[in-house]
Amino acid sequence: MAVVKLKDIAQARSGDKGNIVNIGVFAPNQAIYEEFLAQLTPERIKAHFAGLVKGEVLRYELPNIFGLNFVCKEALAGGGSSSLRLDNLGKCFGSNMLRLEIEVADHLLVDIKK
Amino acid sequence: MKTVRIGAAQGFYGDTIEPAVATAEKGNVQYICFDALAELTMAILVKDKRKNENAGFTKDISVQMKALLPYVKDKGIKLLTNGGGINPIGAQQEILRVAREMGIKDLKVAVVTGDNVLDRIPEFEEKGYSLNHLDTDESIDHIKEKLEFANAYIGAQPIVRALEAGADIVVTGRTTDTAQFLAPLIYEFDWGQEEWDKLASGVFMGHLLECSAQSTGGNFSGNWQDIEGFDQIGYPIAEVSRNGEFIVSKVEERGGLVTVDTVKEQMLYEIHDPSAYLTPDVIVDLTNVRLENVGPNQVKVTGTRGKPRPDTLKVVMGYENGYAGQVIVGFSWPDAMLKAKKVDEIIRIQLERKGLNYEEIRTDFMGYNSLSGPLAHENESELNEVYLRMAVKAKTKQEAGLFSRLFPPLALNGPPSMSGFSGNTAPRALLGMWATLLPREEVEKQIKVEIAEV
């Protein structure tokens, strides 16, 4: 087993709608997507973004593109145009998602270069 | 077999027009479509219109038209934009003015109106429609008096009517981001209003195109270092078949990258439930979509499914929500962070002593946590330099303005090496957003399509 940062194996992009931020996270293949399914639970994402996300976190699954979509509510301190945050449109939530670490079997990492 | 080629021109108000010119020249497209309106843009345009009755549309429409009108005449390319913002008729007049100035003749410019429902709020309340917030279900009462704009997101059908009437250019106000892109397909392929899968595919194509280079390598979180030509990136082009399937590409001569990996990041951008992406024309289901690399910089998209369109339209309103004051000052090594934190402490004491009670005081350390908040944690003590950024939320512009005046004296009176002060910035108006739903026929009965010619 290896502990890897998502930064080294995944893609992520985030965007805003009102006070909600969504984060798309993409696995490079089916096997790692299954690890994402098991380990990237809404509870874990909510805990990871503690202090930034005040509301609930929902997770949607897209096996067709090995993607997960996290919808984070009350995530922008009021929403883009009334928030004092510098990242007022939530553009950096994707990057910050990539700080997360997961456990992956060593053999699954052999062919992954990112 | 007939296909329709559509090029993307704009992802936001302030975007560059250069990639669209390249698309017009070399992209072999019949339509060029713009999405000029983010949620925030309407607020900017409302302010413009308050100062000048003829303003309120995106001002860069003049530059865009100047750059693209020659191609409209030479190649028959049609331009579709929602840059009309809060004043679509003003935008139509401006386009006609630019055309006249360029000596262009026989140009039909259509305008779609009816999305602006600000004056109709009392009427809706009288009819008993709930204007409660879509996400929180709060009542609108406490912000009703502070509303600055209210626009319904309208779909592709009015734009289709404009194309049927022979328009070369169609300008609208608040449409969905994808309406401009879907409309030409409905028009060219004569898709029926209940051909859900095809409509959904058209919407999804628009979704992949409406954020400029975000599907051609821009903002790519993968191996972005390997992408060539950021300095002159190409905007996406879609070639759509009658059955709705399409291929995303770009002009070969421009930079960027179109692969399954760059496209899939855009696929979920600002989407919530991917099995039910709501638009006025169709509910889009992305859970069976297949993306496939079919050639260099070519991605084929199949499998988009659609469900019957909703009975309601989304309305987004903006309301006045106070003012923000902001200051940014830098500190150098050694102990950059300690110095910045000390100044934060000093300012907070001074605010209290002066009795300045702001609704919110926010502190960020740029270079350390300003974009990551509590998730930043590495190397605090080793920073070569850090910028302290403080911001406050005030009820009035004047109160917000008082904030920045506390800082200049600290260049001499505080911890050492405070520098990089870029001057006091003017307070900025804050805007709250209110989203709700209305029965679609209430909006649609007011929608008008009008054409003018030069």
Interface residues (C-beta under 8 A of the other chain):
Chain A: Q11 A12 R13 G15 D16 K17 G18 N19 I20 N22 G24 F26 H48 F49 A50 G51 L52 L58 Y60 L62 N64 I65 G67 N69 V71 K73 G78 G79 G80 S81 S82 L84 R85 L86 D87 C92 G94 S95 N96 L98 R99 K114
Chain B: E39 L40 A43 D135 Q214 N219 F220 S221 G222 N223 V260 D261 K264 E265 Q266 M267 L268 Y269 E270 I271 H272 D273 P274 S275 L286 T287 N288 V289 R290 L291 G303 G318 N321 G322 A324 E360 R362 D364 M366 S370 L371 S372 G373 P374 L375 R389 A391 V392 K393 L430 L431 G432 M433 A435
